[in-house]
């Protein structure tokens, strides 16, 4: 069960595609935030079960830093996935927090990774292949 999901994405078409895929995949509620400021405001109102972070947003070029902030919200941390056209911009320690999906990708893959709890995305698949 995906529960409540925050999608941090400034591309409205991609955000809506992710919302549709998440709702089809069983998410109870999807909140779209197009900026770091909007995401922080949303995090203050209600904790998400999962969060999908775009790395480069219009108001900040380090959207991945939100993953570190989300980690401070308490003991039950939300599942995190990264959505980016620049996976190399994410620091290695942050990449370990969740799967990295390089744009363009099928939003259904992202839903599957969040639903299963198993690592997904480009870097998780590479790590699995190298083991």
Buried (B, 14 or more C-beta within 10 A) or exposed (E): EBBBBBBBBBBEEBBBBBBBBBBEBEBEBBBBBBBBEBBEEBBEEEBBBBBBBBBBBEEBEBBBBBBEEBEEEEEEBBBBBBBBEEBEBBEEEBBBBBBBBBBEBEBBBBBBBBBEEEBBBBBBBEEEEEE
